[in-house]
Amino acid sequence: MKMTLNTCVKVLIVDDSAIVRKILSQQLALDPNIEVIGTAPDPFIARDKIVALNPDVLTLDVEMPRMDGITFLRKLMKHYPMPVIVVSSLTPKGGKTAMEALEAGAVDVVSKPGPSYSIGDACTELIEKIKAVSKARIPKQELLPKETPTKRLSMTETTNKIFAIGASTGGVQALSFVLSQFPPNAPGTLVVQHMPGHFTTSFAERLNRECQVNVKEAQDGDRVIPGQVLIAPGGFHMLLRRSGANYYVNVKEGPRVCRQIPSVEVLFNSVAKYAGANAIGAILTGMGDDGAKGLLNMRNSGSHTIAQNEESCIVFGMPKEAIACGAAEKIVHLSDITKSLIEFAK
């Protein structure tokens, strides 16, 4: 939907680098639907500008002087929740730091321009995400799930069942909540979360500490077995394959699908082909339409399918498209996703 001048998305850029602030300001200003209302070199100045200027979206670096971005983000989400997009370097260290920011309440992450990622690519992606999250519903930090629930759902059988889950913007928090409720013998689970390389490694490690199931970043040839969750690595597609009675994953490079790599569409289409009625698919919060047609293919192949409802989504994009094309057999609140997956698997 095209925005009018009066409904331009107001953006505040927070980064300690003057060069980055200048580049982002210039590039974002090229979009007529975005207004850069200010910049800040550190969280203390950012705090004052947030109060004075009331931005719709904040872009945030995570390694800054005086106060690191994660500490600032936690304070912001507790007292003044708003959509925050992390703009971070893609180093392994930066990946872990940005992952902490995502779990502290940031809705998405974009890599800073670098040798393999041009200014144009980075800013195009950032512009799309700014507009997508500008109306996102951000709960206060106290309302975000922090601890693994003590009451677990039980299952009596998991043989040959497969869960396939796709998520994007807001998916870090949603997946943490859903997977932390999985019982130890949950069906083998495949997850695509739109995320750059390095971030998925840190994400899988963090989930593995939080969950009763084993969570790991997928490697080519990994078997899909009960009690294990495989996360598609950033920059690679993950597909389900079958050899006799055994399921395994193929992790490979390839072109972007639905503008994404990894792509939920690629995963869901492979699950429809090789698992059919033995699979349950779920599409969670996220911008765009990645996975909608794939989920429909799963449903047409006999799979049960679930979409997260609008009320509990940070961004109601991917689930909305899946619902619109008839892919969702069931539409549920985030708090009921795990319960619905397990009920379908029995």
C-alpha positions in Angstrom: 0.0 0.0 0.0 1.4 3.4 -1.0 1.7 5.8 1.9 0.9 9.5 1.7 3.2 12.2 2.9 1.3 12.4 6.2 1.8 8.7 6.8 5.5 8.4 6.0 7.3 6.0 8.3 9.4 8.1 10.7 12.8 6.5 11.3 15.5 7.2 13.8 19.0 5.8 13.0 21.2 4.9 15.9 24.9 4.0 15.1 28.2 5.2 16.4 29.7 5.4 12.9 29.2 8.8 11.3 29.7 7.2 7.9 27.0 4.6 8.5 24.6 7.2 9.7 25.2 9.4 6.6 24.9 6.5 4.2 21.7 5.1 5.8 20.2 8.6 6.0 20.9 9.3 2.3 19.7 5.9 1.1 16.5 5.8 3.2 15.6 9.3 2.1 15.4 8.1 -1.5 12.1 6.3 -0.6 9.2 8.7 -0.6 7.4 6.7 2.1 10.2 7.0 4.6 11.3 10.1 6.5 14.6 10.0 8.5 13.7 12.3 11.4 17.1 12.0 13.1 20.2 10.1 14.0 22.0 9.3 17.2 25.6 8.1 17.9 24.8 6.4 21.1 21.8 5.2 23.2 21.8 8.2 25.5 21.2 10.6 22.7 18.9 8.1 21.1 16.8 8.0 24.3 16.2 11.8 24.2 15.4 11.8 20.5 12.9 9.0 20.9 11.0 11.0 23.5 11.2 14.2 21.4 10.6 12.9 17.9 8.4 9.8 18.5 9.8 7.7 15.6 7.8 4.8 14.1 10.9 2.6 13.7 14.4 2.5 15.1 17.5 1.1 13.4 20.1 0.1 15.9 23.7 -0.9 15.9 24.6 -3.2 18.8 28.2 -2.3 19.6 28.3 1.3 20.7 30.1 3.5 23.3 28.6 4.5 26.7 25.9 1.8 26.6 25.8 -1.3 24.3 22.8 -1.7 22.1 21.5 -4.8 23.9 21.3 -3.1 27.3 19.6 -0.1 25.6 17.2 -2.4 23.8 16.1 -4.2 26.9 15.4 -0.8 28.6 13.5 0.4 25.6 11.3 -2.7 25.3 10.5 -2.5 29.0 9.4 1.2 29.0 8.9 2.3 25.4 8.3 -0.7 23.1 8.6 0.0 19.4 9.8 -1.7 16.2 13.6 -2.0 16.2 15.7 -3.3 13.3 19.2 -4.4 14.1 21.8 -3.2 11.5 24.9 -5.3 12.2 28.1 -6.5 10.7 28.1 -10.1 9.7 31.1 -11.3 11.7 30.7 -14.4 13.9 31.1 -12.2 17.0 28.6 -9.7 15.6 26.2 -12.5 14.8 26.0 -13.6 18.4 25.6 -10.1 19.6 22.8 -9.4 17.1 21.1 -12.6 18.2 21.0 -11.4 21.7 19.4 -8.2 20.4 16.8 -10.2 18.6 16.0 -12.1 21.7 15.8 -8.9 23.7 13.0 -7.7 21.4 14.3 -6.5 18.0 12.0 -7.5 15.2 14.6 -8.2 12.5 18.2 -7.8 11.4 19.9 -6.5 8.4 23.6 -6.7 7.6 25.7 -3.6 7.1 27.2 -3.1 3.6 30.4 -5.1 3.1 32.6 -6.8 0.5 29.9 -9.3 -0.4 26.8 -7.2 0.4 26.5 -3.9 -1.5 25.1 -0.6 -0.1 22.2 -1.0 -2.5 21.3 -4.5 -1.5 21.5 -3.7 2.2 19.4 -0.5 2.0 16.8 -2.1 -0.3 16.3 -4.8 2.2 16.3 -2.3 5.1 13.7 -0.1 3.4 11.4 -3.1 2.8 11.7 -4.2 6.4 11.2 -0.7 7.8 7.9 -0.4 6.0 6.8 -3.9 6.9 7.4 -3.4 10.7 6.2 0.2 11.0 2.8 -0.9 12.3 4.0 -4.0 14.2 2.5 -4.7 17.6 5.4 -4.8 20.0 4.6 -6.1 23.5 6.5 -4.8 26.6 9.4 -7.0 27.6 7.6 -8.4 30.6 5.0 -9.9 28.2 7.6 -11.7 26.1 8.1 -15.4 27.0 11.3 -15.6 29.0 11.3 -19.0 30.6 10.6 -22.5 29.4 7.1 -23.6 30.5 7.2 -26.1 33.3 4.1 -27.9 32.1 4.9 -30.1 29.1 2.7 -31.7 26.5 3.1 -35.4 26.1 3.1 -37.5 23.0 2.6 -41.2 22.6 4.0 -41.7 19.1 6.3 -39.8 16.7 7.2 -42.4 14.1 7.6 -40.9 10.6 5.9 -37.6 11.6 7.6 -34.4 10.6 7.0 -30.8 11.6 8.0 -28.1 9.1 7.9 -24.5 10.3 8.6 -21.2 8.5 9.1 -17.7 10.0 10.6 -14.3 9.3 10.2 -10.9 11.0 9.4 -11.5 14.6 10.2 -15.2 14.2 13.1 -15.4 16.7 10.8 -14.7 19.7 7.9 -16.8 18.2 10.1 -19.8 17.5 11.8 -19.6 20.9 8.3 -19.7 22.5 7.0 -22.6 20.3 10.1 -24.8 20.4 10.6 -24.3 24.2 7.3 -26.2 24.7 8.3 -29.2 22.6 8.5 -32.5 24.6 11.8 -34.4 24.3 10.2 -36.9 21.9 8.6 -34.4 19.5 8.7 -35.3 15.8 11.7 -34.4 13.8 11.3 -30.7 13.0 12.6 -28.5 10.2 12.8 -24.8 10.6 13.4 -22.0 8.1 13.9 -18.6 9.8 14.9 -15.8 7.4 18.3 -14.9 8.8 21.8 -14.3 7.4 24.8 -16.6 7.9 26.4 -16.8 11.3 23.1 -15.7 12.9 21.6 -19.1 12.4 24.5 -20.8 14.2 24.0 -18.6 17.3 20.3 -19.0 17.1 20.4 -22.8 17.0 22.9 -22.9 19.9 20.7 -20.6 22.0 17.6 -22.6 21.3 19.4 -25.8 22.2 20.1 -24.4 25.6 16.4 -23.4 26.1 14.6 -26.5 24.7 14.1 -30.1 25.8 14.7 -31.2 22.2 18.1 -31.1 20.5 18.4 -28.0 18.3 21.2 -27.7 15.7 22.0 -25.8 12.5 21.4 -28.3 9.7 24.2 -29.9 7.7 23.7 -31.6 4.4 22.7 -35.2 5.0 21.4 -34.8 8.6 18.7 -37.3 9.4 15.3 -36.1 10.5 14.7 -37.9 13.8 12.3 -37.5 16.8 13.6 -35.1 19.5 15.7 -33.0 17.1 15.1 -29.6 15.4 17.2 -28.7 12.3 17.5 -25.0 11.6 18.3 -24.0 7.9 21.6 -22.2 7.8 21.7 -18.6 6.6 22.5 -18.4 2.9 21.5 -22.0 2.1 18.2 -23.7 1.2 17.1 -26.7 3.2 15.0 -29.5 1.6 13.5 -32.7 2.9 14.6 -35.9 1.2 13.8 -39.5 1.8 15.7 -42.8 1.4 13.6 -45.8 2.1 12.0 -45.2 5.5 14.5 -42.6 6.5 14.1 -38.8 6.1 17.1 -36.5 5.8 17.9 -33.0 4.7 19.7 -31.6 1.7 21.4 -28.3 2.4 22.5 -26.5 -0.7 23.2 -23.2 -2.4 20.8 -21.8 -5.0 19.0 -18.7 -6.2 16.7 -16.8 -4.0 13.1 -18.0 -3.9 10.4 -15.5 -2.9 13.5 -13.2 -2.5 14.8 -15.4 0.3 17.6 -17.8 1.0 16.9 -19.9 2.9 13.3 -20.0 1.6 10.3 -21.4 3.4 8.7 -22.1 0.0 11.6 -24.4 -0.9 11.3 -26.4 2.4 7.5 -26.7 2.3 7.5 -27.9 -1.4 10.0 -30.6 -0.6 8.0 -31.7 2.5 4.8 -31.9 0.4 6.7 -34.1 -2.1 8.4 -36.5 0.2 6.3 -36.5 3.4 2.8 -35.6 2.4 0.3 -36.8 5.0 3.1 -37.6 7.5 3.9 -33.9 7.9 2.4 -30.9 9.7 3.3 -27.4 8.5 3.2 -24.1 10.3 3.8 -20.6 9.0 4.5 -17.9 11.6 5.0 -14.2 11.8 6.9 -12.6 8.9 6.8 -10.1 6.0 6.2 -11.1 2.4 4.6 -14.2 1.0 7.4 -16.8 1.3 5.9 -20.2 2.1 2.3 -19.5 1.3 2.1 -21.6 -1.9 4.4 -24.2 -0.4 2.0 -24.6 2.6 -0.9 -24.9 0.1 1.1 -27.7 -1.7 1.5 -29.4 1.7 -2.2 -29.2 2.4 -3.0 -30.6 -1.0 -0.6 -33.5 -0.5 -2.4 -34.5 2.7 -0.4 -32.5 5.4 -2.1 -30.7 8.2 -1.4 -27.0 8.1 -1.4 -24.1 10.6 -1.1 -20.4 10.3 -0.4 -17.9 13.2 -3.3 -15.5 13.7 -3.0 -11.8 13.1 -3.4 -10.8 16.7 -0.3 -12.6 17.9 2.0 -11.8 14.8 4.6 -9.1 14.9 4.1 -8.8 11.1 1.0 -10.5 9.6 2.5 -11.0 6.1 3.4 -14.6 5.5 0.5 -16.1 7.5 -1.9 -13.6 5.8 -0.9 -14.7 2.4 -1.1 -18.4 3.4 -4.6 -17.9 4.7 -5.7 -15.9 1.6 -4.7 -18.7 -0.7 -6.4 -21.4 1.4 -3.2 -23.0 2.6 -4.1 -22.9 6.3 -6.3 -25.7 7.7 -6.2 -24.0 11.2 -5.5 -20.4 12.3 -4.3 -20.1 15.9 -2.7 -17.8 18.4 1.0 -18.1 19.0 0.3 -19.6 22.4 -1.5 -22.5 20.8 0.9 -23.3 17.9 2.7 -26.1 19.8 -0.5 -27.6 21.1 -2.0 -27.7 17.6 1.2 -29.2 16.1 1.1 -32.0 18.6 -2.6 -32.7 18.4 -2.3 -33.1 14.6 0.7 -35.4 15.1 -1.2 -37.8 17.3 
